[in-house]
Amino acid sequence: MQTPSSPSFLKRFTDSSLVMQILVGLIAGIILAALAPEVAKTAGLLGSLFVGALKAVAPLLVLVLVTASITNHPKGRKTSLGPILFLYLFGTFSAALIAVVVSFMFPSTLDLKVANVEITPPGGIAEVLKGLIMSIVSNPFRALIDANYIGILAWAIGLGLALRQAADTTKNLVTDVSVAVTKIVRVVIRFAPLGIFGLVAETLATSGFGALYDYAHLLVVLIGCMLLVALVFNPLIVLVKTRRNPYPLVFACLRESGVTAFFTRSSAANIPVNMNLCRKLGLDEDTYSVSIPLGATINMAGAAITITVLTLAAVTTLGIEVDILTALLLSVMAAVCACGASGVAGGSLLLIPMACSLFGIPNDIAMQVVAVGFIIGILQDSAETALNSSTDVLFTAAACQKN
């Protein structure tokens, strides 16, 4: 008599949770990069395909989900967008303030003799704010092509409000299109383990971590601030908001949103992942279909930390004295700059010269600070994006689950 054979490894793998599959892909990528670097570089194609698919589907997903949610939203039904927006802005400003305090406690210095990077930063806060406002009136097709989520949100809200008076058959069509795009997104997300495998393998095989050793102290301050916000300050905000133990929700967001964001290094690319997590958490779709893409644009605690820490590192290196009021102003400026950072890899670094201008630091020196940011970007930008993106879901869930 034959005993039933145990499930194969492949079956156990496919039946496991997505997070476990991503962990396996992560370990496999590290092993491949260590044993066969040239093959690992080739495997990077899988990562590029995965990130490309996420970036391709995210703008369309936001457009149809927001349009469908507003079109079919029952009159008089309340959402939590106001409290979520407050949490986004408060969290970003508080992260900048925490970065100021930690930078004063553990000052960092930089070697500012690096080569300049040919990048043109924004000219001032007015330019950032103007860019945000002009994004609202962007051509809808251009907004989709450029992944301009402010413009996409504006058009989706406008279409949704206009279609509220449409016939039921039209509303059903909009809903069906939303469901179809959501299904495509779920298929893309299922390939996350392969994508993470390719991203890790190529990154380690190409860059390694040797370039990070010279900036170990700066990295410790940066990532330490992000961990402090993610594991202490954000849970405190959620506790005050919900009156519940925040850590199950915090760890769920870090595990299922932060992990993929860490490797894709793009808040915009992580929008489909966050939408899927909100659905799993049972949140109100009318709320998260708007708050998640909005968070990918303005909820930038990690970016505020990066701007603040690197700016103060330059200030310390140049021996510039900083008083309390100037530090507070820096926090405000960093928060505003962070809200203007793009949802793609390295977006926050381009806004450092603006913060440096507060202390009279010349642009050529400020651009050297940006270059340092790119050197440590392997870890800095990954950790920053993981904090930014996971907090989008965290604050959305906190507002939806209040009491």
Buried (B, 14 or more C-beta within 10 A) or exposed (E): EEEEEEEEEEEEEEEEEBBEBBBBBBEBBBBBBEEBBEEBBBBBEBBEBBBEBBBBBBBBBBBBBBBBBBBBBEEEEEBBBEBBBEBBBEBBBBBBBBBBBBBEEBBBEBEBEBEEBEEEBBEEBEEBBBEBEEBEEBEBEEBBEBBBBBBBBBBBBEBBEEBEEEEEEEBEBBBEBBEEBBEBBEEBBEBBBBBBBBBBBBBBBEEEEEEBEBBEEBBEBBBBBBEBBBEEBBBEBBBEBBEBEBEEBBBBBBBBBBBBBBBBBBBBBBBBBBBBBBBEBEBBBBBBBBBBBBBBBBBBBBBBBBBBBBBBBBBBBBEEEBEEEBBEBBBEBBBBBBBBBBBBBBBBBBBBBBBBBBBEBEBEBBBBBBBBBBBBBBBBBBBBBBBBBBBBBBBBBBBBBEE
